Amino acid sequence: MATSVAILGSGGKMGFRVTRKLVDAGYDVRAVEIGEAGRARLAQAGIPAVAAEEGVPGAAVVVLALPDNIIGDVARQLSPHLAAGTMLLILDAAAPYADALPKDRPDLTYFVGHPCHPPLFNDETEWEARRDYHGGIARQSIVCALMQGPEEHYALGEEICRAMWSPIIEAHRVTVEQLAILEPGLSEMIAMPFVDTMVEAVEECATKYGIPRAAAMDFLIGHLNVEIAMWFGFSPKVPSDAALRLMRFAKGVVVKDDWREALSPPKVREASELIVFGKGT
């Protein structure tokens, strides 16, 4: 018998993608969706939407494909109706790491999974896959964590995550804290500010110094391709001595000395609480 999976938020942008994947993989999917747009999206794909009262009872796995700031409230509302051993599967570490999940149900399994998204450097040959930046067509890795529950439940959680975000390169197992350090820490608190700053730098080149925007874009994207390849080991690292000296000089201008604090558990917890509860610095 196919594993039963209830998906709350199944018609949302993220929820719809994982719902279709689980349907295609042959799971007993209960697509829970209350929004009109989401229900219409499901209907167009031939997936019937159901109410939570119909879809959740008896489900082996309940996927919360919901905004981080409501996951805790929804989980608490569901908790009295879940049988012991039910798995709550959350698609982001923020709510679990911010202690938003019910603490009075140690008999439930809490599992967290998140996609890595297709890597910059890959061996995809089909054009559609090469242009897939989010995953689902191109191969990607995933990161998984068993927060609470029996060890034997880890295999089920990873299996569901593999199906939701297929095709998969590799599944990495980490702790919930480590997953929170990866996101929001590494991806949103380290990488995203640098990316946003690079976009602003292109605009600065265009608006302040009169460089054609297309020239600045081509120049930056091309150099990023080379520099990321060298620094992350996809190509021999052969920058000139002058370039390395300039990099060290420039880091003193554009990078704060204490940037590593963004990856520390206290700062990551603060960020998670900001995401979930809207509080923090």
N, C-alpha and C positions, 0 to 999 in steps of 0.2 A: 504494500500500500504506500502511495506517495506521501511524503511528509507534508503536513498541513501547515501553511504559512499565511498568517493574516498580516496585511500591510496597511498601516494607517498612513493616510496621505498618499495613497496609491495613484492618484490622478495628478499630483504635483509634478513640477519639472524634474526633480530628482526621483520622486516616487514612481512616476510613470516608467522611467527607464528601467528601474530595477524590477518593477512588476512585470513588464513584458519579458524580461530575461528569465524570471522564475516561471512564468507561464510556458515559455518556449522550452525550458528545461524539464517540464513535466511535473512540477510540484502542484499540490492541491492548494491553489492560491485563492485567498479570500480578499478581494480588493475593497478595502474600506475607504470610502471617500464621501465627504459631506458637501464639498464645493460644487457648484453647478458647472463651472468650467472644467474641473477635474473629472466629474462624472461624464461630461460630454466627450472628453478626450479618451476616457476608457471605452465608452460606447462605440466611438469611431473605430477603435482597435478590436471590437468584438469581445471586450472583457466586461462582464457584468459587475456593477458596483453594489456593495451591500453595506448595511448599517453595522456599526461596531457590535451591537447586541446579537447580530446574526453571525458575524465573521470571526469574532474573537474567541467565544467559548469553544473549548476543545482543540484550539490551534496549538501545535507543538512549539511553534516559533511565532512571536509577534514582532514585526519590524516597525520601528517608529521612524518613518520617513517624514519627519516633522521639523519645524523650526526649533532651534535649540532652546529658545525662551519659553516654549510650552511643553517640552518633553517631560519635565518633572511633574507638572500638573496632570498631564494626561496619564502618565505612569501611575500616579497615586489614585486616579479615578479608576483605572483598569485593575489595579492590584487586588481588590477584594473579589474580583471575578475570575482570577487566574488560578488554575490548579497548580499544586506543587510540582516543580520540575519544568514548568513552562519557561521558555527562553525569551527574554526581552532583548532584541537586537537593535542597537543604536548605531547610527551611521557616522557619528562624530564623537570625539572624546570630551567635548566641552561640558555637556550636561553631566555625564558620569563623574568627571574629575572635579566638577564644582559641587559634588554631593547632592545633586538634584533628584536622584532616584530614591524610591522608598527604601527606608532602612529597616522596616519591620517585616520584611519578607525574605529571610535568609534561605528559604526553600525555593526561591526563584533563581534562575540563571540570568546573569547580566553579561552580555557579550557585545563588544564594540569592534566594528570594522570600518575601514576607510580605504578608498582607492588611492594609488599613487599617481594615476593618470599616465598616459603613454609617454615614454621617455623621449627627450629631444633627439637622441641618437639611437636609432633602431634599424631593424632590417625589414621593415614593411615594404612590400613591392607594389601593392595595389594603391592607386591614387586616392581612393576614398579613405583607406586606412591611414595613408600618409598625412591626410588633412584632418584626421580625427584627433583633436587635442584633448578631449575629455575622457575618452575611453568607451568601450562597448563595441567598436569595430576594430580598432587597433588593439594590440596586446598591451597589457599593463600589469604591474604588480599591485598587491594589496598588503595592508598591515592589519593584523587582528590581535585582539586582547580578550582573554577570559577574566572578567572582573570578579565575578563570584559564581559559584556553582561547581558541580563535580567535574573533575579533570576530563572524564569521558565526554562531556558536552563540548569540549573544544573542537573536536572533529566535526560535529554537526554545525557549529557556528562557522567554521572555516569553509565547510562545504556550501553553505548558503551564500556566503560572501563570494566564493569563487563563481557560483552560478550568477549572482547579481551583477558582477562586474566582469564577466567573461568577455573575451579570452584572456587568460591569466598567464603571466610570465612566472611569477613566484609569489608565494604567500609568506610574509614575514610575521613571526610571532613576537610580540612585545608585551609589556605591562600597560595598564591604562595610563599611568603617569608618563611612561615613555612615548605613548601615542600622543598625549597632550603636548609633550615637548616637541614632537614632530609637527603637530597642528593643534593649537594655533602658533606654537613657538617657531619652529624652523620655517614653515611655509608662509605664514601670514605676518609674523613679527620680525623675521629676518629677510626672507626673499621678497615679499611683496613691497615693503618700503623701498628697497633698492630698485625694483622694477619701476615703481611709480616715480622715483627720483630720475631714472633714466628717461622716462617719457617727458618729464618736466625739463630735463636737460636738452632734449631735442627741440622743445618749444623755445627754450632760451636761445639756442643757436639760431633758430629761425626768426624770432621776433626782435631779439636784441642785437644780433650780429649779422642779420641779413642773409644767412646761409639758406639756400633753398631747402625747404622742409624735407623733400624727397631725398636730397643729397645727404642730409644729416641722418635720416632714417636708414638709408642704404649703408652708410658708413658704420653706424652703430650696430645694426643687425649683423652685418658681415663680420665685424670685429668680435661681437659676442660669440658668433659661431666658432671662431678660431680660439678665443680665450677660454670659453667654457670647455671646449674639446681638450685643450692643453691642461688646464688646471684640474679637471676631473678625470684625467687619465685616458681619454678616448684618442689622444694623439700625443706624440712625444712633446714634452714641455721644453720648448726651445726659444723662449723670449730673449731678447738681447739684454745685456747687462744694464744698458741705459734704461730700457723699459722697466726693469725690476727696480732700479733706483727711483724712477719716477713714480712707480706704484707705491713704494714705501713712503715717499714724500706726500703723495696725494691722500693716502689713508689718514694721515695726520690732519688733513683738511676736511675730509668728507665723512670720516667714520669716528664715532665716539670711542674713547678708550675702554669704556665699560659695556660695550655692545653685547658681550657674552651674558650679561645679566638677563637679557631677553629670553634665554633658554633655561634659566634657573627655575626649579619647581615653584618657589614662591611667586615669581613674576608670571609664570604660566598659569598658576591657579588664579591669580588676580585677573589675568586676561580671560580665563574661562568664566569667572564670575561676572565679568563685564559683558560677555556674550550672552550668558544665560539670564542673569538677574538685572543687567543694566547698571551695575554699580562697579566702582573702581576708579582709578585715576583717569 
